[in-house]
Amino acid sequence: MTAELHSRRTVLSTGAAVAGAAVGAVALTACSSEPNAKSPGTAQAPIAAGTPLVALADVPVGQAKAAKAPDGSDVIVARTSESAAAAFSAVCTHQGCTVAPKGADLICPCHGSVFNALTGEVKQGPANKPLPSVPVKVENGKVVTG
């Protein structure tokens, strides 16, 4: 009977260990990230069309002005002519600092990149990619998202 008791204990303890390992594996799987989870750096949804950013008169021709989009993102609005405007993300393509308008340039305060305020193109690195454009148009004297 001792051998039978020993075998029963071995089976029960081994079974409990296997069950515990299976539960642990399920718990670890439940803690893993979801495949559809939004990862950092994922692009935000576009700003709704027709959202006012600045009054056209507040931006001198050939220069730019910083603005806040309704979603809280920083944008740069440039006045390309008497009646037209362009806009760009204010996030430097080098390491994500916020650029600031200075005349016809956009200056990154972190590493010295310089962008053309009217086109978003790189004038001086270390950035090597232009600022992403934000579609805009002029309506009723305001620059609005397009």
C-alpha positions as CSV (number, residue, x, y, z in Angstrom):
1,M,0.0,0.0,0.0
2,T,3.0,2.3,0.6
3,A,4.0,2.1,-3.1
4,E,0.4,2.8,-4.2
5,L,0.3,5.8,-1.8
6,H,3.6,7.0,-3.1
7,S,2.5,6.7,-6.7
8,R,-0.7,8.5,-6.0
9,R,1.2,11.4,-4.3
10,T,3.6,11.6,-7.2
11,V,0.8,11.7,-9.7
12,L,-1.1,14.3,-7.7
13,S,1.9,16.6,-7.1
14,T,3.0,16.3,-10.7
15,G,-0.5,17.1,-11.9
16,A,-0.7,20.1,-9.6
17,A,2.7,21.4,-10.9
18,V,1.6,21.0,-14.5
19,A,-1.7,22.7,-13.8
20,G,0.1,25.6,-12.1
21,A,2.5,26.0,-15.1
22,A,-0.5,26.0,-17.5
23,V,-2.2,28.7,-15.4
24,G,1.0,30.7,-15.3
25,A,1.3,30.5,-19.1
26,V,-2.3,31.8,-19.5
27,A,-1.6,34.6,-17.1
28,L,1.5,35.6,-19.0
29,T,-0.3,35.5,-22.3
30,A,-3.1,37.8,-20.9
31,C,-0.5,40.3,-19.9
32,S,1.1,40.6,-23.3
33,S,0.3,43.6,-25.5
34,E,-2.6,43.4,-27.8
35,P,-1.7,43.2,-31.5
36,N,-4.0,46.1,-32.3
37,A,-2.8,48.4,-29.5
38,K,-1.7,51.8,-30.6
39,S,2.1,52.1,-30.3
40,P,3.9,55.3,-29.4
41,G,4.7,57.4,-32.5
42,T,1.6,56.3,-34.3
43,A,0.2,59.1,-36.4
44,Q,-2.8,60.9,-35.0
45,A,-6.1,61.2,-36.8
46,P,-6.2,64.2,-39.3
47,I,-7.6,67.5,-38.0
48,A,-11.2,68.0,-39.1
49,A,-11.6,70.1,-42.3
50,G,-12.7,73.7,-41.8
51,T,-11.1,74.1,-38.4
52,P,-9.8,77.7,-38.0
53,L,-6.0,78.0,-37.1
54,V,-5.2,81.7,-37.4
55,A,-6.5,84.9,-39.1
56,L,-4.7,85.4,-42.4
57,A,-4.0,89.1,-41.4
58,D,-2.1,87.9,-38.3
59,V,0.6,86.2,-40.5
60,P,2.9,88.6,-42.5
61,V,3.4,87.6,-46.2
62,G,6.6,85.5,-46.5
63,Q,6.6,84.6,-42.8
64,A,5.0,82.1,-40.5
65,K,3.2,81.9,-37.1
66,A,2.9,79.1,-34.6
67,A,-0.6,77.9,-33.9
68,K,-2.4,75.2,-31.9
69,A,-4.7,72.8,-33.7
70,P,-7.9,71.8,-31.9
71,D,-6.4,68.4,-31.1
72,G,-3.6,70.2,-29.2
73,S,-0.9,69.6,-31.8
74,D,1.5,72.3,-32.7
75,V,1.4,73.6,-36.3
76,I,3.1,76.3,-38.3
77,V,1.0,78.5,-40.6
78,A,2.9,80.4,-43.3
79,R,1.6,83.1,-45.5
80,T,2.9,82.2,-49.0
81,S,1.2,85.2,-50.8
82,E,-1.3,88.0,-50.1
83,S,-4.2,85.5,-50.3
84,A,-2.7,82.0,-49.7
85,A,-1.2,80.0,-46.8
86,A,0.5,76.8,-46.1
87,A,0.8,74.8,-42.9
88,F,3.2,72.3,-41.5
89,S,3.6,70.2,-38.4
90,A,5.8,72.1,-35.9
91,V,7.5,68.8,-34.8
92,C,11.1,68.7,-36.0
93,T,11.8,65.6,-38.1
94,H,15.2,65.2,-36.4
95,Q,14.3,64.3,-32.8
96,G,10.8,65.7,-32.2
97,C,11.4,69.2,-30.7
98,T,9.0,72.0,-31.5
99,V,10.3,74.4,-34.2
100,A,9.7,78.2,-33.9
101,P,9.1,80.7,-36.6
102,K,11.9,83.3,-37.2
103,G,11.2,85.4,-40.3
104,A,11.2,83.1,-43.3
105,D,12.7,80.3,-41.3
106,L,11.6,77.7,-38.8
107,I,14.3,77.1,-36.2
108,C,14.6,74.0,-34.0
109,P,15.9,75.1,-30.6
110,C,17.3,71.6,-29.7
111,H,19.8,70.9,-32.4
112,G,19.8,73.8,-34.8
113,S,17.9,72.4,-37.8
114,V,16.5,75.2,-40.0
115,F,13.4,74.7,-42.3
116,N,12.0,77.0,-45.0
117,A,8.9,78.5,-43.4
118,L,7.0,78.6,-46.7
119,T,7.7,75.0,-47.9
120,G,8.8,73.0,-44.8
121,E,11.9,71.9,-46.6
122,V,15.2,71.5,-44.7
123,K,17.6,74.4,-45.2
124,Q,20.2,73.2,-42.6
125,G,20.5,69.9,-40.7
126,P,20.8,67.7,-38.7
127,A,17.2,67.1,-39.8
128,N,17.1,65.5,-43.2
129,K,13.4,65.3,-43.9
130,P,10.9,68.2,-44.5
131,L,8.2,69.0,-42.0
132,P,5.0,67.2,-42.8
133,S,2.4,69.4,-44.5
134,V,-1.0,70.1,-43.0
135,P,-3.7,70.8,-45.7
136,V,-5.1,74.3,-45.3
137,K,-7.1,76.9,-47.2
138,V,-8.2,80.5,-46.7
139,E,-11.9,81.1,-46.0
140,N,-13.4,84.3,-44.8
141,G,-10.0,85.8,-43.9
142,K,-9.0,82.8,-41.8
143,V,-6.6,80.0,-42.4
144,V,-8.6,76.8,-41.9
145,T,-7.7,73.1,-42.2
146,G,-8.5,71.8,-45.7
